[in-house]
Amino acid sequence: MHAFRMILTAVPFVLLLAEKEYSYCLKSLIGLLSSYCILYIPYVWDNSLVGTLAIVVGSILSRMIPTIAIAYYAVKTTRISEFVAGMEKMHVS
């Protein structure tokens, strides 16, 4: 299960690299690695409040950063004509 999650986490970054969005990809990867470092804090610091906050913040960030990256990819690669065609199919006027 952990390997599957890591593969799915890498998908947005591979797509961003394919679109030559190097700076955003690098920023997102640094943010993701930072969130994993935050998740490591409870193992090295023996304070229950700090550990709990680190787990909460690290978990939220480690799940949100790939989601934001894939949303950025979707917005940057969707053309206006594709968007309008999709809206017309959904009958949004």
Wavefront OBJ file of the C-alpha trace (Angstrom):
o trace
v 0.000 0.000 0.000
v 2.838 2.379 0.830
v 4.533 1.805 -2.536
v 1.246 2.441 -4.355
v 0.813 5.736 -2.493
v 4.347 6.817 -3.370
v 3.800 6.027 -7.053
v 0.572 8.043 -7.098
v 2.330 10.882 -5.285
v 4.977 11.011 -8.021
v 2.468 11.283 -10.892
v 1.842 15.064 -10.643
v 5.558 15.776 -10.583
v 6.225 13.605 -13.619
v 3.418 15.385 -15.483
v 4.812 18.796 -14.484
v 8.246 17.766 -15.720
v 6.715 16.605 -19.007
v 5.157 20.073 -19.434
v 8.511 21.721 -18.618
v 7.155 23.382 -15.476
v 10.477 22.902 -13.702
v 10.227 25.703 -11.158
v 6.760 24.747 -9.903
v 7.749 21.091 -9.828
v 10.838 21.891 -7.767
v 8.879 24.108 -5.361
v 6.269 21.398 -4.897
v 8.879 18.709 -4.339
v 10.632 20.863 -1.740
v 7.279 21.398 -0.020
v 6.556 17.675 -0.093
v 9.968 16.795 1.312
v 9.487 19.443 4.002
v 6.177 17.868 4.975
v 7.874 14.487 5.291
v 10.543 16.102 7.476
v 7.778 17.577 9.653
v 6.314 14.078 9.986
v 9.689 12.923 11.352
v 9.658 15.441 14.255
v 7.749 13.216 16.741
v 10.479 10.592 16.460
v 13.258 12.976 17.499
v 11.444 15.360 19.861
v 9.767 13.851 22.895
v 6.986 16.389 23.431
v 3.443 15.178 22.970
v 1.937 18.536 21.926
v 4.659 19.285 19.388
v 4.498 15.708 18.118
v 0.743 15.842 17.683
v 0.888 19.162 15.856
v 3.704 17.887 13.643
v 1.708 14.802 12.706
v -1.394 16.863 11.903
v 0.425 19.509 9.865
v 2.721 17.007 8.125
v -0.151 14.709 7.209
v -2.261 17.512 5.797
v 0.636 18.950 3.783
v 1.816 15.582 2.475
v -1.635 14.928 1.052
v -2.456 18.440 -0.147
v 0.758 19.278 -2.016
v 0.361 16.557 -4.705
v -3.316 17.509 -5.031
v -2.443 21.156 -5.576
v 0.277 20.152 -8.059
v -2.134 18.070 -10.155
v -4.715 20.894 -10.060
v -2.039 23.321 -11.273
v -1.181 20.905 -14.086
v -4.845 20.585 -15.082
v -5.375 24.347 -15.159
v -2.155 25.051 -17.065
v -2.728 22.408 -19.747
v -6.446 22.903 -20.404
v -7.137 25.124 -23.407
v -10.066 27.509 -23.503
v -11.771 25.576 -26.310
v -11.531 22.322 -24.342
v -12.953 24.020 -21.272
v -15.861 25.550 -23.196
v -16.640 22.201 -24.865
v -16.678 20.497 -21.455
v -18.973 23.135 -19.996
v -21.341 22.825 -22.959
v -21.511 19.049 -22.476
v -22.473 19.610 -18.847
v -25.069 22.183 -19.980
v -23.471 24.995 -17.987
v -24.284 28.319 -19.600
l 1 2 3 4 5 6 7 8 9 10 11 12 13 14 15 16 17 18 19 20 21 22 23 24 25 26 27 28 29 30 31 32 33 34 35 36 37 38 39 40 41 42 43 44 45 46 47 48 49 50 51 52 53 54 55 56 57 58 59 60 61 62 63 64 65 66 67 68 69 70 71 72 73 74 75 76 77 78 79 80 81 82 83 84 85 86 87 88 89 90 91 92 93
